[in-house]
Amino acid sequence: MSKILVIDDEPANVRVLSISLRSDGHEVVTAGNGEQGLAVFERERPDIVLTDIKMPGMDGIEVLEKIKAMNADAEVIMVTGHGDIDNAIEALKHGASDFLNKPVRDAAISIALKRAQEKLDIRRKLAAYTENLESEIERATARLRRSERLAAIGQTVAGVAHSIKNILHGFKGGSYLMDLGLSRNDRQKLEAGWDMVRRNITLTSDLVLDMLSYSKDREPEYEPCQPNAVATEVCEMLRQTAHENQVAIVTDLDPQIDQVIMDPRTIERVLMNLMTNAIDACMFDASSKKSWQVCLKTRCEPGHWIRFAVTDNGVGMTDAVREKLFTSFFSTKGHRGTGLGLLVTQKLIEEHDGQISVDSRDGVGSTLTVRLPFQVVDSSTPCDNEPDRRDDNVRHGM
């Protein structure tokens, strides 16, 4: 049965309708005029409204319009006097589900309520079906993404067979040099062999971690953190490698960014991948006399977003490279890359409900921009205020 609101300025009509509706098992709430009716409707949220058209002050047509504005799915039945057909037609134009002539007969009101209830039931079933359909689509999409990732892993495993062979050759070459150094007491060969082994250990570790990260779903682990501190730590971890390759690392960190709630592991992994790629982009043309530089910039943006931009003045990318950038088993690093780094980066960003964009010019450099949402720790979080409006000269695009 339904909850029904009866609105009429004549108490006798309200009383008769209420008795009839309650006897049929309905829950009834009442109001003596349009203004009261709207207040009761907002408080009680009835399924169906019966309202007289002609009332002093706010008439039934205005009540209908305001109820539909509050809840478009509410069923409103208009009660009219004989010969008031024009108002009845006007009410239907404004979304009334039916109209009844006075005096309202039990049979007529039963039919009108049945029609109204059927409309409500259809809407509820449709809403439930739509909700279930959306959930099914989301689940199917998630399954498809997992299948695509597993397929990409399979493709990558097949594709990196050559890379694995190169890694093994590296281990063999390094161990040979170390054996030679030991037998001849040659420290230089020992150091060269160990350096080769160490590089190939790093390659193996990166490959395994990327494959594990890409093949399984991961829920972000949100906690209070300092994004600028994470960014600084990443830069410090890579500073020695960059220095050895004549690449300067600079930072431009937004001082408004304080403690926020994000996943610091996502930030670290994403920035590590992007910064490493940026340094590699400069190393590709190490013979140039250009002063190589990688800049990590952070900015707080409206709507609880933090933007991380990694800019390099390295070799840049052609249009063809940009189109393949987030496809499986694609790497510009030759045997030094696994083809999974940016796929893992994109996956981590999506899991954090973030966005990544790329802007690059061949021979000029690249900017990869990541936007990640955050939650405030408390109302005093500085980053929750108006962001810095300084011109940061970061290039955008996809």
N, C-alpha and C positions, 0 to 999 in steps of 0.2 A: 504494500500500500504506500501511498505518497503523503508527503507533507504539503499541505495546501494553504495558501494565504488568501483570505477573503477580504476584499476592500470594498466598503459601501458606506455611504453617509447615513443610510437609514438603518437604525439598530434592529428593527424587526426583520429586515432582509438578512442581515448578518446572522441573527439568531436562527432563523429557519434554515439557511444554507448550512450553518455549522452543525445543527442537529442532524440534518440529512447526511452530510459527509462523514460525520463521526460514526453514525450508525452503519455506514458501509466500511468502517475500519480505517478511515484516513485520519491522520493527525492534522488538526486545524489550528491555525493562528489567524487573528483578525486585526483589522484596523478600520477606524471610522472616517478616514479621509486620505487623500493622496500622499501628503507629507508623512503622516504616520505610517502609511503603507510602505513607503520607501525605507523608512527606518527599520520597520519590522523585517522587511525583505533582506536588508543588509545584515541584520543580526541573526535571523533564523535560517536564511538561505533555503527557502522552500523549493520544491521541484516544480510546482504549478501555482499560478496566481489566477484567481477569479476577481475581476475588478469591474465595477460599474463604470460606464462611460461618462455619464453626466453627474458630476459632483461639484460642489462649490469649491473655489480655490483651484487647486490642481485637478484637471479633469483626467479621465481614464486614458486618453490618447497620450498625454504628457507622461503619465505614470508608466504606460507601456514603453515609451521611448527611453525613459531613464532606467527602467528595469533591464531592457535589452542592452543598454550601454554598460550596465553593471555585470550582466551575465547573458551573453547572446544566446545561450542554450536554454534559458528558462522558457517554459511554456506558459503563455498568458492567454487566458480565455476572457473575452469581453462580454459584459452583460448589458444589453441595450433595451430600450423601450420600443414599442411597436412604431413603425414608420420612421425609425432612426437608421435606415439602411445606409445613408451616406456616411455616417460616422463609423458604421460597421465596416464598410469598404475601406475607409481611411485607416482603420485599425489593422485590417489585413495587410495593407500596404506597408505598415510599420512592423510587421512580423508577428501579429497576433495569430495564435494557432487555430482559434475558432471564435464564434460568437453565439450567444444565447439570447433569446427574447424573453422579456418579463411577461408574465410570471414564469420563473424558471421551473420547469417540470423535472421530476426525478429521472424519467427516462432520457430526456434530452441531455441533462448534465452527466449522466452515466456514459452516454455515447461520446460526449465531448472529452470527458476525462480519459476514457479508454483510448481515444485517438491521441491525446496528449501523452499518455503513458507509453504508447507504442513508439511515438517519436523519440521520447527520452530513452527507451530501451535500445532503439536502433543506434542512437548516438553513442550510448555507453558501449555497446558491442563493437561499433566501428572504432571508437577510441581505444578499446582494449585490443582489438585486432591490429590497429595501427601501431600501438605500443609494442605488442608482441612481434609484429613484423619488423619494426626498427631494431628490436633486440636481436632477432634472428639475423638480420642483415649485418649488425655489428659483430655477432659471433661468427657468421660466415666470412666476413671480411678479415677478422682476426685469424681464422683458420687459414684463409687464403694467404695472408701475409706470412704466417708461419711456414706454410708449404713453399711459398716463394723463397723464403730465407733458407729453408733446408735444401731446396733445389739449387739455390745460389751456392750454398756450401758444397753441395755435390759437384757442381760445375767448377767451383774454385779449387776443390781438392784435386780434381782432374787437371785443372789448368796450372796449379802451382807445383805439379810433379817436377817440372823443370826447375822451379825455384828451390824445391827441396833437394833436388840433385845438386844444384849449385851450392846449397848450404853444406851438404855432405862433403862436396869437394873442398869447401872452405875448411871444414873440420880436419879433413885428411891432410890438406896442405899445411895447416897450422901445426898439426901433430908431427908432421914430417920435419918441419923447421925446428920444432922443439926437440925432437929426437936428435936431429943433427947438431943442434946447439949443445945438448947434453953430452953427446959423444965427443965433441971437439972442444968442449968447455968454452963455447962461443956465446957470450951474453947477448950480443946483438941479434943473433938468430933466435935465441930463446925469447927475447922480447918481441921480435917480429912474429914468431909463431904464436905466442900467447895473445898478441893483439888480434891476430886473425881468428883465433878460437873465440875470443871474447866478442868480436863483432858478430860472429855466426851464432853464438848463444843468444845475443840480443834479437837477431832476426828470427830465430826459432821461437823465442818467448813471445815476440810480437805477433807472429803468425798464429800460435796457439790461442793467445788471449783474444785476438780479433775473431777467430772462428767460434770460440765459446761465447763471446759477447753477442755475435750476430745470430747464433743459432737458437738462443733461448730468450723468452720474454723476461723482462726485469721491471718490477715496480720501483719507481723512484723512492728513495728513503729520505723524506723531508725532515729537516732539523734546522735549528738556528745556526747560521754560519755567516762568515764575512766574505762575500764574493771577491772583494778587492784583495783580501789576504790570500785566497786560493789562486787568484791570477798572479799575484806576486810570487807565490811559491813555485808555480809552474815556470815562470820566467827565470827564477833562480836555478831550478833544476836543469834548464836548457842553456844557461848563460855560458858555461864552459865549452859545450859543443859548438855554440854559435861563435864564440871567441876563436876557437881553433880554426874555424872556417872563415874568419874575417867578416862575420856578420854581427852587426850591433843590434842589441835588443833594447828598445825603449818602451816606456809605459806612460799612459795618460789615463789615470784612474780617477773617476768622478768622486770627489770628497763627500758628496751627499749620500753615497751608498754606505749604509751602516749595516748592522746585523739584521738579517732577514731570514725567512724560512724558505729554504730551497734544498736541493740534493747536492751537496758539495762534491760528491764523487762524480756526478754527471758533469759538473762544471770543470773539474780537474781533467777528466778523460777527454772531454770535447776540446778544451783549450790546449791540452798536450798534443792532440792530433793536429789541430790547426796550426799551432806554432811550429811543430816539427815540419809540417808540409811547407810552411812559409820559409823556414830556414833552408830546406832542401831546394826550394825554388831559386834561392840566391846562389846556392852551391853549384847549380847546374852550369853557371857561367862564371866559374871562379877565375878564369883567365882575364876577365874584364877588369879594368882599372876603376870601375864604379864602386862607390862606397855603399855596401849592402846594408840594408836596415829592415828590421821587422818591428812593427809597433803593435802593442796590445792596448786597446782603448776600452774603457767601460763608461757607460752612461745610464742614468736612471731615466725611465720614460713614463709618461702618464699611463694610468691603468694597471699599475703594479707590474711593470716589465723592466728587466735589466738587459741592456744591449752590450754584447761583447763583439768588438770588431778587431780582426787580425789583418793588418795591412803589410804587404811586403813590396819592395821595388825590384823583385826578381824577374824571371823570364816571362811571367804572365802566361795566359792561355789563349789559344785560338778558339774560334767558335765551335769547331769540331770537338775539341777537348772538353769545353764547358758542357756540351750536350751529353757527353759520356761520363761526366764527373761522378754521378751517383749511381752508376750501373755496376753490376757485379763483375769482379775480376778485371777491373780497369785500373791501371796505374801508370803514371808518367815516370816512375822511378826505375823502370826496367827490372832487373833481377833483385833490386834492393826493396821493392814494394810487393805487398801481398795482394793488392787490389781490393782489400776489405776495409781499410782505414776510414775512408769517408762514408762508406755504407754503415759502419758501426757508429760513426759520429752522428749521421742523420737519424739512425734508429734511437740513440740515446736522447737526442733533442726531441724527437716525436714523443717518446715515452714521458718526457717532462712537459709535454704540451707546448713545446717551443717551435721556433721557426728558424730556418737558415737560408741565407741568400748569398749569391756570388756575383761579384763584379770584377772583371779582369780584362786587361788589354795585352795582346801579344807583344812582348818586348818591353812592357812598361811596368807591370806588376799586378797584384791581385788584392782584393779585399773580400774576406769571408765574414759575414755578419750573422751573429746568432742572437736571437731574442728569446729569453726565458722568463716565464712568469714567476712571481714570488708572492708570499704572504707576509704581512707585517707581523713583527713580534709583539708590538704594542703600538698605541696611538702616537707615541713620541718618536717612532722610527723616522729619521730625517728623510729617507728616500721616499717616504709616503707623501712628502710635501711637493710643491711645484718643482719640477726638474730644472736643472741648469740649462739655460737657453744659449750657451756659448756655441758658436759655429765650430763643429768638430771636423768638417771637411771629409767625412766618411762617405765613400761612394756606395750607392745602393743599386739593387737590381737582381734579376734572376738570370 
